């Protein structure tokens, strides 16, 4: 998606060859207009999949998922990283290792919100090593719902996550695929990558 790639070129900051900061518009301060265009693109890509729920993980994916859900006319569920007093009843749970935070979290979704009849689209801000998506996939599988695919804002294609998730047969639609971040410069994948 050229709009997102251009924004990354303009406002993204390469910290090192593995870390791209997009906090000015994506995952700290949020450009809702940009999110709306991203949601429209995912709605176009997944138009025939009859999405009934969008699932993301706490916290950076929530804003993107909410705006995208408006295009699908469906609710958003976010996997919580801790059980709070207001979560009653049974939950689906899985372990997720965070690339950014360097820790492992148990993430949960209440069973009342994810049902076997649901058709679920995963949405997240980044795909690097794939651990968050693998955790979300596990939650969908536990529920018996149908996973229609994953919509990713920024995929670091030079890291193994995208390849690993696609090898599981999951459709991944990334709006910006980063080929490398060498020398402080972002290079995007071409159509043949």
C-alpha positions in Angstrom: 0.0 0.0 0.0 1.8 3.0 -1.3 0.2 5.4 1.2 1.6 3.4 4.2 5.0 2.9 2.6 5.3 6.7 1.9 4.3 7.5 5.5 7.0 5.0 6.7 9.6 6.6 4.5 8.6 10.1 5.8 8.0 9.5 9.5 9.4 6.1 10.3 12.7 5.9 12.2 15.1 3.0 11.7 16.7 2.4 15.1 18.8 -0.6 13.9 18.5 -3.3 11.3 15.7 -5.0 13.3 13.8 -2.1 14.9 11.5 0.4 13.0 9.8 3.1 15.0 6.5 4.1 13.6 5.1 5.6 16.9 4.4 8.9 15.3 1.5 7.6 13.3 0.9 3.8 14.0 1.4 2.5 17.5 1.7 5.4 20.0 0.2 8.4 18.3 -2.3 7.1 15.8 -3.3 8.6 12.4 -6.9 7.5 12.3 -7.3 8.7 8.7 -4.4 6.4 7.7 -6.0 3.6 9.7 -9.3 4.2 7.7 -7.5 3.7 4.4 -5.8 0.6 5.7 -9.1 -0.8 6.8 -10.6 -0.1 3.4 -7.7 -2.0 1.8 -8.2 -5.0 4.1 -12.0 -4.9 3.4 -11.2 -5.0 -0.3 -8.7 -7.9 0.1 -11.0 -10.0 2.4 -14.4 -8.9 0.8 -15.5 -12.4 0.0 -14.5 -14.0 3.3 -17.7 -13.0 5.3 -15.6 -11.8 8.4 -17.8 -11.8 11.6 -15.0 -10.9 14.1 -11.7 -9.2 14.1 -9.2 -10.5 16.6 -6.0 -8.6 17.7 -3.7 -8.6 20.7 -3.3 -6.0 23.4 -2.2 -3.2 22.8 -0.8 -1.7 19.6 -3.2 -3.6 17.3 -6.3 -2.4 19.0 -6.6 1.0 17.3 -6.0 -0.4 13.8 -8.4 -3.2 14.4 -11.2 -0.9 15.6 -11.0 1.3 12.6 -10.7 -1.7 10.2 -13.8 -3.3 11.9 -15.9 -0.3 10.8 -15.2 -1.4 7.2 -16.4 -4.9 7.9 -19.3 -4.0 10.2 -18.2 -6.4 12.8 -16.9 -6.4 16.4 -13.3 -6.4 17.6 -12.0 -8.8 20.2 -8.6 -8.2 21.7 -6.6 -10.8 23.5 -5.8 -9.5 26.9 -2.3 -10.0 28.5 -3.7 -10.4 32.0 -6.9 -11.6 33.5 -8.9 -8.8 35.2 -11.8 -8.9 37.7 -14.3 -8.1 35.0 -13.5 -11.3 33.0 -15.9 -13.9 34.3 -16.2 -17.4 33.1 -14.0 -19.6 30.9 -11.3 -18.3 28.6 -9.1 -19.5 25.8 -5.5 -18.9 26.6 -2.1 -19.2 25.0 1.5 -18.1 25.5 3.0 -15.4 23.4 6.7 -14.2 23.3 7.0 -10.5 22.6 9.8 -9.4 20.2 9.5 -5.8 21.4 9.3 -6.5 25.1 11.4 -9.6 25.3 9.0 -11.5 27.6 6.4 -14.2 27.5 2.7 -13.4 28.2 -0.3 -15.5 28.7 -3.0 -14.0 26.6 -6.7 -14.7 27.0 -10.0 -14.3 25.2 -13.3 -14.9 26.9 -15.1 -17.9 25.4 -18.3 -15.9 25.3 -16.9 -13.7 22.5 -15.3 -16.2 20.2 -17.6 -19.0 18.9 -17.3 -21.9 16.4 -19.6 -20.1 13.9 -17.3 -17.0 13.7 -15.2 -16.2 10.7 -12.2 -14.4 12.2 -9.7 -12.0 10.6 -6.5 -11.3 12.6 -5.2 -7.7 12.5 -1.9 -6.5 14.0 0.5 -3.6 13.5 3.7 -5.7 13.0 4.7 -9.1 11.8 8.4 -10.0 12.6 8.9 -13.4 14.1 5.2 -14.3 14.1 4.8 -15.2 17.8 1.8 -12.9 18.3 0.0 -14.2 15.2 0.8 -17.8 16.2 -0.8 -17.1 19.6 -3.9 -15.6 18.0 -4.2 -18.5 15.6 -4.1 -20.8 18.6 -6.9 -18.9 20.2 -9.0 -19.2 17.0 -8.3 -22.9 16.7 -9.2 -23.5 20.4 -12.6 -21.8 19.7 -13.4 -23.9 16.6 -14.0 -20.7 14.6 -12.8 -20.3 11.0 -9.6 -18.3 10.5 -10.0 -16.4 7.2 -6.5 -14.7 7.4 -4.4 -12.0 8.9 -4.1 -8.3 8.0 -0.8 -6.8 8.9 0.2 -3.2 8.7 4.0 -3.7 8.5 5.7 -7.0 7.8 9.4 -7.3 8.3 9.8 -9.8 5.5 13.5 -10.3 6.3 12.5 -12.0 9.6 10.9 -15.5 9.6 7.4 -14.8 10.9 5.6 -14.2 7.6 7.1 -17.2 6.0 6.3 -19.4 9.0 2.6 -18.2 9.2 2.1 -18.6 5.4 3.6 -22.2 5.6 0.8 -23.0 8.1 -1.7 -22.2 5.3 -2.7 -18.9 6.7 -3.4 -16.1 4.2 -1.4 -13.0 5.2 -2.1 -9.6 3.7 0.6 -7.1 4.7 0.1 -3.5 3.6 3.9 -2.7 3.8 6.5 -5.4 3.4 10.0 -4.3 4.5 12.8 -6.0 2.7 15.6 -4.5 4.8 16.5 -1.6 7.0 20.3 -1.4 6.4 22.1 1.9 6.8 19.1 3.5 8.4 17.0 3.2 5.2 13.8 1.3 4.7 13.7 -0.8 1.5 10.3 -2.3 0.6 9.7 -5.6 -1.1 8.8 -5.5 -4.8 5.9 -7.4 -6.2 8.2 -10.4 -6.9 9.5 -10.8 -3.4 
